[in-house]
Amino acid sequence: MDQNEKAFQKQDAVFLGSKRLLTKKSKKAARYWRNIGLGFQVPKEAKEGHYVDKKCPFTGNVSIRGAILKGMCISTKMKRTIIIRRNYLHYIKKFHRFEKRHSNMAVHCSPAFEPKEGDIITAGQCRPLAKTVRFNVIKVDKNQIFGSARKQFALF
C-alpha cells in the first residue's frame, strides 16, 4: 500500500497483524476487491493496484443501488471527485419544441479509473459520500471529441 497520507492507509477487510511464522512469506500483499454486479466488470487496477479508497465501490465499503446515469466528464480538478455534465431536452408545450438543458453532477472517482475531460462516464447511485456527492464512477468510455468537450451537447 502506498503510505503518502498522514493517516495509515489500509483496507478494512484485510487483517495486517498476522503472526504466522510457519508458512512461507509471500511478497504479494492481500487485497480485498469485489464484483459490484449489474454486469459491470471490476477494473484490473482495482484487483492488482495498491491504492486504498474506502469510498470505492470495488475495494471499499460502498454499495451501488438505485439509478445508473451517464454523462460527460468536464472537470477532474478535485481529488478523487469529478464533475460530469448530463444533457437533456426539455419540451416547451407552447411552441411544440424542445430546448437544450444540462445539469452538472459531482461524482466520486476511484483511483482505479483515470478519466479525462470529454470521456463518457457511467455512474451508479450510492449512499451520500459528501455534501454533494451521491454517485460513484463504475465505468469510463474514452471519447473521440476533438477540441474542448466542455460545452458540447450530446445525448448518450
N, C-alpha and C positions, 0 to 999 in steps of 0.2 A: 504494500500500500504506500502511496505517496504521502509523506508527512510534511506538507507545506502549509498547514494551518496552525493556529495557536493551540487548538484542542486536538487531542489524539484522535486520529481517524481510524475507525474500524467498522466493520459491518456488524449489525446487531445479531444476526443469525449465526455468526461464526465465533466459536469459542477459541480464544488465543492462549489460554493458560494451561494447555495440556502438558502433563508431566510424564508422558510415555517415553521411557528410555529404551525399552526392549525392541521396539520397532525401528526400522532404519529410517533415517531422516530423509524427508522428501523436500526438494528445493521448491516445489510448486506450492504456493500458499492456498489454503482452502478458500473458495469463493462461492458466495450464495447468489444464485440467479433463478428466475422462474419465468414460465411462459404466461403472458397476460391473457391468453385465449383470444377469442373473437377473430381468429385467422391471421393474426399479426405475428411475424417472425421475431424472435429475440435477436438483437444485433450481435454480431461477432464480438464487438468491443465490450458488450455487457458480460459475455461469458469469459473472455480472456483478458479484459482490461484490469487496471489497478486502481481505478477511481473509487471513491466512496461517496455516495449520494443517497441520503435517507429518503429523498422525495422522488427517486427514480422508480418508475413502475416495474422495471425488470430486476433491479437489485436492492430496492428499498422497501419501505412499508407504506405503499400506496396502491390501492386497487382502482382499476378503471371500470366505471359503471356509468350508465346514462348515455348522454349524447356523444356521437363521434362526428367531428366537424373538420372541414378542410379550409385552408386559407393560404395566402402567400406571405412568406416571411419578408418583413420590411425593415426590421431592426434587430441586431444581435449585440447591442452595446452593453446590456446588463449581464451580470454574472449568472449563468445558468437560467436565464429567463430571456425569451424572445417576444417580439411583437408580431402578430400575424394580422393581415388585413383580409376581411371577409366582404366580398362584393355581393350585392343582391339588387334586384329590380323591385321597385315599389310602384304599384298601379295607382294612377290618378283617374278616378271614375269620371270626373267632369270632362276630361279631354280624351278619354279612351286610349291612354298611352301609359308607358312605363317611364320612370325616371331612375337614373343610376344612384345608388346609395352604397355606403360602406360603413363598416364598424371595425375598430381595432380591438384586439384582444391580447392580453398578456398570457403567455403560455410557458410553463416550466419546461426547460430543455435539459435532458440528461447529458452528461459528458460522453455518452455512447454515440451521440449524434453531433455532427458539425455542420449545421445548416448555414447557407449563405443567403444574402438578400436575393429575392426572386425565386427561391425554392418553394415547392408546394409542400405544405406541412399538413399531416393528418394528426389531429389532436383528440384525445379522449378525456371525457369528464371524470374528475376525481373529487375527493374532499377538498375544502379550501386549504391551499398551501401558503397563502399570504393574503394581504388585504384585497388584492385584485386578481390573484391567480387561482383559477379553478379548473384548469385544463393542463394536460401533460402531453408532450410530443410522443407519438408512438410510431411514426413513420415519416421519412423525409424523401421526397422525389425531387431529383435535380431538374431544374428548369432551363430551357434554352432561350430565355429572353435576353436580347442584346440591349445594352444601354441601361438606363435607370428603370428598375422594375417597381419603383416606389408607388407611382400613381396610375399604373396601367390597370384597366378594368377587364377582368376575365372571370367568367363563371366556370367552376370546376365541376 
